[in-house]
Amino acid sequence: MGFILETGIVEQIIEHSGAVGAIIGLAIVALVTIQLTVYFLGSLKRSANELKQHNLEMEVLKTKLQTAKIKQYQQETATLGWNGFRKFVVKKKQHEGKQKPKGPYLTRTDENKEFHMNRDEMVVGRTKDTDIQVVHNTVSGKHARILCRRNELFVVDDFSTNGTTLNSEKLKPEVQVKLNHGDDLVFGDVPFKVSLPAGEAKEGTGSGICSFYLSPHDGRPLPSFEPGQYLTFQFKVPGETKPAVRCYSLSDSPKLDYYRVSIKRHFRKDKSPGLISHYWHDHVQEGDIIDVKAPGGKFYLDMDKQTPIVLIAGGVGITPCLSMLNTILDRKSKRETWFFYGLRNGKEHVFKEYLESVALENDHVRLHVCYSRPNDEDVKGKDYQHAERVSVDLFKRLLPSNNYDYYMCGPGPMMKSVVEGLDDWGVPEKNVHYEAFGPASVKKAKPAPAPAAGAPATKVTFAKSDQTVDWTGGTILELGEAAGISMESGCRAGNCGACVIALKSGEVNYVSEPSDPPEAGTCYACIAEPKGDIAVDA
Ligand SMILES: NC(=O)C1=CN([C@@H]2O[C@H](COP(=O)(O)OP(=O)(O)OC[C@H]3O[C@@H](n4cnc5c(N)ncnc54)[C@H](OP(=O)(O)O)[C@@H]3O)[C@@H](O)[C@H]2O)C=CC1
């Protein structure tokens, strides 16, 4: 349209003014066109810049809002008076790593909810203590059982009131019937579908790490936390007399509506399954309500500093490091961040795609993944960078200097060797931060002196319980537990403070150094041994 108009103007100029006039006319038209184009391009550029500026302002506003909300949480926690345990709902349960559990499972089709066969026998029923809880008035308290035998499933109706049907046929009570892939199974009026994925492994062959997203049950505000801190949980496990207390690091940055913890199936030295980590994996489901203490712990990243940092994660010890990294990203900090992640091989590589995308999109984040035992299918340079353990030798090869703040979490031996290596490399102690749950001890204190032969046994008095026990070794917590005294505990490493008790008389030695000295007149029972006769308030 513009072109046709311009051609018309040129023709008119030629007709009325001759050749010279035509040239002048053409020049004027060209000048006007150039000016219009420059103006048009300029305004395009201006609007692009304005948009960019606007987006930046929005980002800053969002961050300010987030910070303001977090500050508000902190004030609200103080008023909430969140002392002791508070109820949280499991909003989401997510298996991490490439291999998801794909063993046999049932899907409750009216709610699209999956129940994986993690045990040889799973009870279906309406009551809370069942493995497949079906809250419905046509389902009996203990309705039926699903038996899992080498990836084959069987169903047994347990004299339920409204019966169980398999592919529209009513089952006789107490008769074991084999299930096939795609079968329709109905308990009372509640429909299920049977899935037997062919040739696929049961849970446990993947990373064995599961993330749980938790929100406050009372819907009241969620307090913020420092990246690196942990939550303390209390579980009443069926069959256990005492509630179990455990601590797990928060694995994400502070969020407005949830906390996240990522838990690995733990196996003891004798290969038997750890009680609570397996309880999380096998029994804790979306919608469950659990008891949680407010975030705590002294191992966290100081977000007020801008010093360059090195995050060192070993295995599931990635959790607090991930929280630190995510907080750096959320706050739009450009802090130089090296992330060393040591694990065995690709089967255990969790948060892989996420970390890779973070490193790709953020120049200030340098990711180095070390596989200590790579598999044939693991590709160096793609899946991981170094076929070795994380070590200070590796840091010496990669870091421009030793002048960093180091934050680490992983297996005890890894932390011990890295802490010692950093010390040898001349890194000041104040720049090295770590935490070790469980018995792993990085800095060993001197052991308590052995009592002289023939000397009277050291006595520990548990004042509240009115019991005095001869000390035969071990910690005060172990001694009290063995004597049947109810005592609080959490990390069992002198970190979480759950076991702190008043020391009414006497003194203690610590088997490993507490992360922070307890207040005067108290001690951490989980790592304290009596130094002569003592009395404690338990
Ligand atoms: N806040 C906290 O305190 C938390 C602590 N943790 C702790 O982190 C630990 C992680 O355990 P898990 O996932 O089972 O770890 P793994 O046993 O799977 O080990 C992870 C990696 O660390 C390597 N490693 C072992 N020893 C050394 C060493 N001396 N130097 C360098 N690398 C080493 C292993 O190499 P290799 O194959 O050669 O053995 C492996 O590659 C647990 O002890 C857990 O309690 C976890 C979460 C939070």
Ligand as a Chemical Component Dictionary entry (heavy atoms), coordinates in Angstrom:
data_LIG
# 
_chem_comp.id                   LIG 
_chem_comp.type                 NON-POLYMER 
_chem_comp.pdbx_formal_charge   0 
_chem_comp.three_letter_code    LIG 
# 
loop_
_chem_comp_atom.comp_id 
_chem_comp_atom.atom_id 
_chem_comp_atom.alt_atom_id 
_chem_comp_atom.type_symbol 
_chem_comp_atom.charge 
_chem_comp_atom.model_Cartn_x 
_chem_comp_atom.model_Cartn_y 
_chem_comp_atom.model_Cartn_z 
_chem_comp_atom.pdbx_ordinal 
LIG N1  N1  N 0 22.658 -32.904 57.115 1  
LIG C1  C1  C 0 23.357 -34.014 57.213 2  
LIG O1  O1  O 0 24.171 -34.194 58.076 3  
LIG C2  C2  C 0 23.148 -35.034 56.176 4  
LIG C3  C3  C 0 23.994 -36.076 56.122 5  
LIG N2  N2  N 0 23.870 -37.001 55.166 6  
LIG C4  C4  C 0 24.831 -38.072 55.215 7  
LIG O2  O2  O 0 25.439 -38.167 53.955 8  
LIG C5  C5  C 0 25.879 -39.485 53.792 9  
LIG C6  C6  C 0 25.595 -39.887 52.363 10 
LIG O3  O3  O 0 25.443 -41.247 52.274 11 
LIG P1  P1  P 0 25.233 -42.034 50.929 12 
LIG O4  O4  O 0 24.292 -41.337 50.008 13 
LIG O5  O5  O 0 24.859 -43.422 51.324 14 
LIG O6  O6  O 0 26.676 -41.981 50.327 15 
LIG P2  P2  P 0 27.412 -43.100 49.496 16 
LIG O7  O7  O 0 27.875 -44.164 50.402 17 
LIG O8  O8  O 0 26.538 -43.466 48.352 18 
LIG O9  O9  O 0 28.688 -42.317 48.995 19 
LIG C7  C7  C 0 28.602 -41.238 48.091 20 
LIG C8  C8  C 0 29.932 -41.025 47.424 21 
LIG O10 O10 O 0 30.898 -40.638 48.412 22 
LIG C9  C9  C 0 32.096 -41.350 48.121 23 
LIG N3  N3  N 0 33.035 -41.460 49.231 24 
LIG C10 C10 C 0 33.039 -42.361 50.248 25 
LIG N4  N4  N 0 34.117 -42.141 51.042 26 
LIG C11 C11 C 0 34.800 -41.120 50.510 27 
LIG C12 C12 C 0 35.996 -40.431 50.842 28 
LIG N5  N5  N 0 36.728 -40.768 51.910 29 
LIG N6  N6  N 0 36.398 -39.418 50.065 30 
LIG C13 C13 C 0 35.695 -39.054 48.992 31 
LIG N7  N7  N 0 34.559 -39.670 48.597 32 
LIG C14 C14 C 0 34.109 -40.684 49.356 33 
LIG C15 C15 C 0 31.610 -42.684 47.653 34 
LIG O11 O11 O 0 32.670 -43.315 46.963 35 
LIG P3  P3  P 0 32.930 -44.912 47.017 36 
LIG O12 O12 O 0 32.072 -45.487 45.940 37 
LIG O13 O13 O 0 34.367 -45.027 46.706 38 
LIG O14 O14 O 0 32.552 -45.392 48.370 39 
LIG C16 C16 C 0 30.458 -42.288 46.743 40 
LIG O15 O15 O 0 30.918 -41.935 45.466 41 
LIG C17 C17 C 0 25.201 -40.324 54.846 42 
LIG O16 O16 O 0 26.153 -40.638 55.810 43 
LIG C18 C18 C 0 24.182 -39.405 55.436 44 
LIG O17 O17 O 0 23.951 -39.630 56.789 45 
LIG C19 C19 C 0 22.929 -36.923 54.224 46 
LIG C20 C20 C 0 22.015 -35.920 54.221 47 
LIG C21 C21 C 0 22.053 -34.876 55.202 48 
# 
loop_
_chem_comp_bond.comp_id 
_chem_comp_bond.atom_id_1 
_chem_comp_bond.atom_id_2 
_chem_comp_bond.value_order 
_chem_comp_bond.pdbx_ordinal 
LIG N1  C1  SING 1  
LIG C1  O1  DOUB 2  
LIG C1  C2  SING 3  
LIG C2  C3  DOUB 4  
LIG C2  C21 SING 5  
LIG C3  N2  SING 6  
LIG N2  C4  SING 7  
LIG N2  C19 SING 8  
LIG C4  O2  SING 9  
LIG C4  C18 SING 10 
LIG O2  C5  SING 11 
LIG C5  C6  SING 12 
LIG C5  C17 SING 13 
LIG C6  O3  SING 14 
LIG O3  P1  SING 15 
LIG P1  O4  DOUB 16 
LIG P1  O5  SING 17 
LIG P1  O6  SING 18 
LIG O6  P2  SING 19 
LIG P2  O7  DOUB 20 
LIG P2  O8  SING 21 
LIG P2  O9  SING 22 
LIG O9  C7  SING 23 
LIG C7  C8  SING 24 
LIG C8  O10 SING 25 
LIG C8  C16 SING 26 
LIG O10 C9  SING 27 
LIG C9  N3  SING 28 
LIG C9  C15 SING 29 
LIG N3  C10 SING 30 
LIG N3  C14 SING 31 
LIG C10 N4  DOUB 32 
LIG N4  C11 SING 33 
LIG C11 C12 SING 34 
LIG C11 C14 DOUB 35 
LIG C12 N5  SING 36 
LIG C12 N6  DOUB 37 
LIG N6  C13 SING 38 
LIG C13 N7  DOUB 39 
LIG N7  C14 SING 40 
LIG C15 O11 SING 41 
LIG C15 C16 SING 42 
LIG O11 P3  SING 43 
LIG P3  O12 DOUB 44 
LIG P3  O13 SING 45 
LIG P3  O14 SING 46 
LIG C16 O15 SING 47 
LIG C17 O16 SING 48 
LIG C17 C18 SING 49 
LIG C18 O17 SING 50 
LIG C19 C20 DOUB 51 
LIG C20 C21 SING 52 
# 
